[in-house]
Amino acid sequence: MPEPAYLRIVNDLRSRISDGTYQPGGKLPTEAQLRAQYGVSTTIVKAALGILQREGLIEGRRGSGNYVQRRRKLTRRAHGRDLRTATGSTSPFARDAQAASQQAAWEHCSEHNTATDDIAARLGIEMGDPTMITKYRFLADGIPIQLSTSHEPLAITEGTPVEWPEGGAAVGVVARMDSIGVRIDSFTEKVAARPATTDEIGALNLVATGAHVLTIERTYYAGELPVETADIVLGPGYEVVYRVEID
């Protein structure tokens, strides 16, 4: 099936923004120029530009045209993240946003649950054991950019000040566990790419056709004890950088 015309324009403009052809703060071709360039109607051009605006890649200025946003991509640096030594927020997402000069915010919903077979295997507990599940949507400058679903064994946190992940003074898994004497010293991450689900398309304001996301299955450990596992979904405004020390 041929690619829809509006999606062809979105992908082409997104690529040109990514490779620097269109610089941050720079003006895009006019709608008339885009119509001529791609041989499409005004409706199709407007649809494509609307998608790029919702993704936060461009902004429209009344009477002037469309410009590339000056926003930088958020970089998720997975190399320990200095959560115990750096000053400022203990939230990894807040630090990523701050490094990109963007305002961090997130929505969350926590509830008691029980472990499915998959989550039990990841946490080293029995299927049906009590857990805390928390679903997040993270926003940078008001634009949704990341989703996450976290699972923690209640055997570790139940009855402590950090039982509810967003209900205490400490923010972020490492800081929260530190506060109850559980010292996280490692984590594993499994990274993959796949088509976005319908719910993810809606939550991250993605293009409905051909949308893909980067996924990370992350598990934190205190010694050999898994203390939290999460399924993270990253939108197009995020990039991942790994640093691995070589002995």
N, C-alpha and C positions, 0 to 999 in steps of 0.2 A: 504494500500500500504506500503510495507516495506521501511524503511529508507534507502536512498542511502548510499553506503559504505563510500564515502568521507565525507558525513555529519555526519555519526556515529563517524568517527575519529575526526572531528572538534569539535563536542559536547563533546566527551570524554576528549580530550586534553584541551579544554577550561575549563571544569569542574575541571580538575586536576590543572590547573594554578590558578583558582579561589580559590580552597580549600587549596592551598599551597603545594600540592604534588610536583609540580615543582616550585621552588622558583625563584624570580626575579634574573636574572643573571645566573641562572642554565641552564645546557645543557639538551636538549630533547634527547630521544633515537634517534639513527641514523635512516636513511631511511630504511636500511636493517632490523633493529630491529622492526621498525614499520610495515614493510611488513609482517614479521613473526608473530608479535603480532596480527595483524588484519586479516591476510590471504588475503591480497589484492596485487594488482600490484603496480609497481613503479609510474605509471601514477596517480593512485588514491591517493597515499601517497603525491605526489608532489602537487596535486590539494588541498588537505586538508591543507598542510603546507602553500600554497600560500594564502589561505583564512585567516589563522591566522596571516600571515605577513601583509596583507592588513588591518586587524583589529587593527594592532599595538600591538598585544599580544606577538609576537615573532620576532626575527630578524635572518636572515641567514648570516653566516660568511663564506666567500669562503674558502674552504679547511678545515674548522673546524666543521661546523654543524649548528644547529639551537638552539638559546638561548632565554629564556624568557626575555622579555623587563623589564627593571628596572622601567618603567613608573608606577606611581601610578594611580589608578582610581580617577577621579574627583568626589568630593563630593559636592552635591548641598544642602546646609544647609538652610532650610526654617524656620527661626525663627527671621525674621526682618532683618537679614543680616547686621545690623550695618552700613547701607549705609550712615548715616549722621555723625557717630562718628568715624569710623575707618579711618586711613590714607591710602593714596594710591588711586588706581583706584576706580571710582564709578560704574564701570561695574561689575555686579555680576559674569558674566562668567570669566572676567579677574582675579577676586579675587579667584574664584574656581581653575583656572589653576595655579595661583601663589602658592596657598596652596599645590598643588600637584607637585610643581617644574617643571611646564610645561609652554611653551610659548603659549600665547593666540593669536588667530587671528580670524577674521570673515569677511565674505562676506555679502553684503546687497544690497537690491534694494527697493527703496521707490517710491510710486506713489499715486496720489489722486484717491479716489475710492468712492463708495457709499455703505452704510450698507445693507447687506442681512438681512433677517428676524431674523436669529439666532444671528448675530453680533449686530443688533439693540437692541434685547432683553437683551443681555449681557451688552451693554453700556447705556441702558435706553434712547435710542433715537428712532426716527422713521425710518422705513425701507426706504432706498433711501437717507437718510441724508448723507452729505459729510463726508468722513473719510480719514485718511492717513493709507495706508497699507504698511507694511515693511516686507520683507521676508529675513531671515537670514540663513546662514550656519556657524556654529562655529567650529573651529579647535583647537586642542591641540597638540602642536609639529607637526603641519602639517597634523594631522589625523582628518578627520571629525567626530564629536562626538555628535553634537546637531543641530536641526533645529528649527526654530521658525517663526511664522507668527503673526505679531502684528497689532492691529487696534486701532486707536485713533480718537475721534471725532474732526473734524476740528473746531467745535464751540469753543473748548478750545485753540487750538494751532495756528489756522490760523493767519498769519500776525505777529507772534512772532518770536524771534530768534531761537526757537526750533521747528518750524513747521515741518522741515525735520529732522527726528530723528538722523541722522548721520551727519548733516550739521552744527552743532553748537559746542561750546566749551564744553558743558556738555554732558556726556555720561551716558546712563542708564535712565530709566523712572523716578525714584525718583529724581535724580539730575536735570534732565531736567525740571520737573514740579516745583521743588523748585525754579529754576531760574526765573520762571514767576509768582511766588506767589501762586502756587497751591500745597498745602502740602498733600502729600499722607500719610495716617495714618493706612491703613490696606490693606490686600489683601486676596482673597480666591483662593484656588487651588483644582481642582478636578483631581485625579490621576487615570489612567486606563492603562491596557496593551491590546494590540491588534496586529494582524498580520501587518507587514510592507507593505506599498503600493509599487508598482513598482518604483515610483519616489523616495521614501525614501530609498529603497534598493540601488539604484544607488547613491544617494547623500551621504549616510553614509557608502558606501562600505560594505554592509551586505551580508551574504550568501543568495542566491536567494531562496533556499528552506527552509521553516520553520522559516524565520526571524520574530521576534517579536520586538516591541518597547514599551517603556514606554511613555505615553502621559500625559501632564499636561495642563489643561485649567485654566489659571490664569487671574484674574481680579484685578487691582489696584483701590483703592477708596480714595477719599479725602472727609472725612465724609461719606455721603451717595451717593456721586457723583462718578460713574464709570469714570475713566479717561483713561484707557487703558485695553484692553483684548488681550490675546495671546494664541495661540495653540503651545505648546512646544513638541518636539519629541526628546527623549533621546536615544542614541545608547548604546551599551553594555559597553562602557568605563566610564559611569556615574552611580553614585548611589545617592539616595535621602535620606536625613536625616531630620526628623522633630523634633523640640523641642516645646512642648506646656507647657506654664506656668499654674500652678494650683493654684487658689486662696485659 
